[in-house]
């Protein structure tokens, strides 16, 4: 068999291989193709005359030490990306948990009390529109230290979607459910456990899922402004100050990956907890 006779088999093999991948991983192939196209376009743009941003090849060349040695720790704020991200995630975990507890609790109180809802709704609508960075100087002035100020910025950013969605979920409980509770003469505790929480749970999870993304964005913004604390946000600012654009780009990639994982984790938890009819 000649070489010319062998050539036609290659396209069929490639198409078959791609088809098998699409069947086994239907949600994986399109994003991979999109990422490859994006990287190619990015690299072509970086090669154009006058381009100021490095391409993906240059980014990898400049940051390969940070990529392959993320666990180094030279003391102080000179740490690898693993420790920078871990420090930011620890702040998010503390403040997000507190925001979830307070937000769900207040949301339930507001949802069951129309007078309280009317009184507090204008205040909540006003405060929730304040950007995270606008809270930084207020928190620094009030708390005087970077760490508690950063925690407060995350908390005040994350609480609003949780609170508002919880309150909406409580007010949207079908009247039939309330009628059944009256007929069965359920106690407040029984009504809370068997009626209110299950009915409002989809709304609560919607708020929690929105809030985790906002919390991650808030800590990055807060750390960029606050100096001298370990965190991926301050890492970006320090790299920018030293004109290490490749390190900034690498950090942005890591931030996006972590944000995606946080959202997927919350979606997985939601699917595990919510009944099938509420998904």
N, C-alpha and C positions, 0 to 999 in steps of 0.2 A: 504493500500500500504506500502510495506516495504522500509527500507532505501536503500537497494540495488537496488530496482526498481526506486528510485528517482534519483540516481547518474547519469545515462546517459543523463539526461536533461541538466546538467550543461555545458558540452562542447558545446552543440548546442546553448545554451543561450549565452555563451561567444562569440562563433564564429558569431552569429547573431548580437550581440552588436557591435563587432569590424567591421563587414561588414557595419552596418548602419553608424558608424562613418566614415568609408572610403568613403561611398557614399556622406555623408553630408559635410565632410571636407577632400577631396582627397589629398590636399597639406599639411595637418597638421599632419596626423597620422605618415607617415614615419619619419619626423624629430623628433617627440616625442619618437618614438621607438629607433632611433639612439642615442638620448640624454640619454635615460635610460640605454642603453647598455654601452655607454661611461662612465656614472657615476658608473656603477657596476664594470667595468674594472678598473677604477681609484681607487675605494675603495679597490678592491682586491690587486692592486699594492701597495697601502699605507699600507696594512696589512703585506706585505712581510718583512722578516727580513732585516734590514739595510736600509729600505726606509727612505728618508730624507724629502720628501714632505708630507704634511698632506692630508688625503682623504677628500671627500666632507662632511662627517659627522663631522670630526674635524674642518673643515673650518666654518661650520655653528655654531658649539659650540663656536668657538673663536670669531666670528664676528656677533653674533646675535644682539648685541646692535646696531652696524652699520647698520644692515639690517632693523631693526624695528624702529630705531630712526635716520633717515637720515637728519632730519631738525635741529639738534641741532647746536647752534652757541655760542661758549665760547669766541669769540673775536679772532682777529689775524688770524692765519692760522688753528686754532683748530675748524674746522667746520665739519658738517656731509657730507656724500657723495653727497647728493642732491646739496649742495652749491658748493662743489668741481667740480662736473660735470657741474653745471650751469656756473661757472666762466670760465671753459674751452670752453663751447659752446658759450659764449658771445664773446670770443676772435676769435673763428672760424667764427662766424657770421659776425663780422666786417671785418676781413681780406678776407674771402671768397667772400663777396659782392664786396669789392674793386677789388679783383682778377678777378671776373666775368666781372665787368665793363671795366677794363683796358684790360683784355684778349680778350674779344669779340671785343672791339674797335680796338685794334692793329691787331687782327686776320683779321678783315675785310679790314683794310688798306693794310696789307701784301698780302691778297688774291687778291685784285684788282690791285696791283702794282707789276709787275714781277721784276722790278729792285730792289725795296725795299726788296722783298722776297729773291732774290739771295744775297743781301748784308747782311741781318740780320739772315738768316737761320743758318749759321755756329755758330754765337754767341748764338742763342737760343738753338741749339742742344748741345752746350758745357755746358751752364748754367743749362739746365734741368736735366742733369745727376748728378749734385751735390746733395748728400744726405742732408736731412733736418738738421741733426746734424752738418754737416760741415758749415752751415750758422750761427750757434749759436755764435761762437766766433767772427765772423765778425760783426754780428748785435750788439752784446754787446759792441764791441770796437767802433763802429760807433755811436750808440744811447745812450750808457752809462746807460741805465735803462732797467730793466727786462721786464716791460710791453710792451713798444714799440718794444723791440727786439723780444719778442714772437710773436707779431702781424706781424712783418716783416718776420719771419721765415715761418709762415703760408702762407702769401701772396706769397712769392717767390717760395714756394713749389706748391701751387695750381694754379698759373697762367699758367704754361706751357701746361698742357693738354687742357685748355680752349682756349688758344691762337692758338696752333697748329691745333686742331680740327676745330676751326672756319676758319682758313686760308684754310685748306683742303676743307672744305665745300664750301667756296666761289669759289675756283678753280674748283670744280666738278660740278658747275652749267651747265646743258646741253646747248649746243650751240643753240638748238632750242628755248630755253627761251630767249636768247639774241637776236636772230633773230626776235622773236615776239616783243620784246621791241623796236627794231629799226623800225619795220614796224608801230607800234602804236605810235612811236615818244614819248616814255615816258620820262618824266623829270628824273633827277637824284633821286629826292625824291620819285617819283612814282616807279622807278626801284628798289630802295632800299626797299621800303615797300612791293611792290607786287611781286617782283621776287627774289631779293637777300636773304632777311631774310627768307621767306618761304622755299626756296630751301636749304639753309644752316642750317636750324633749327635742323634737326636730328643730324648733326655733332656737333652743338653747345651743344645740350643736352648730347651727348656722353662725350664731354669734361667736362661739368659741373658735370656729375655723377662720372666720374673718380676723378675729383678735390675735391669733397666733402669728399671722403674717404682719399685722400692724406692729406687734410687739418686737418682732425681729427687725423691722424697718426702723423702729424708734430707737433701739439700742445702738444701731449703726450710726444714726444721726447724732445721738447724744455723745457717743464715744469720740466722734470726729471733733466735736466742739470741746469736750473736756480733755485736758492734757494729763499725762502722767499715769494713766491707768491701762492695764493690760486688756486688750480687746481688739477685735478685728477692725472696728471703726477707727480706733486710734492708730492701728497699723497702717491703714489707708492714708490717714493724714500725715503720718511720719514719713511714709514712702513718697508722698507728693512733695513734702517739704524738702526732701533730698533728691527730687527730680528722678525718682525711680518709677517711671510710668509703667513699666512691665510688671512691677510688684503690685501696683494699684490694680491693673487689669486682672492679674492672678487672684487677688483678694476678691474682686467683684465676681469672678467665676465661682469661687468658694462660697460666697454669700448667696448667690443664686442657687447653688446646689443644696445648701443647708435649708434655705427657704422652701425649696421644692420638697425636700424630705420631711420638713415639719408639716407642710400641708398634706402630704400623702399619709403621714402618720395619723393626723387628725381625721382624715377621710376613712382610713382603715378602722380606727376606733369607733367612728360613727356607724359604719356598716356592721360592726360587731355588736354594738349595743342596741341600736334601733331595731324594732321589729320590721319584718319584710314589708308590711303594708304602709309603713311610715317612711321608707327610704325613697 
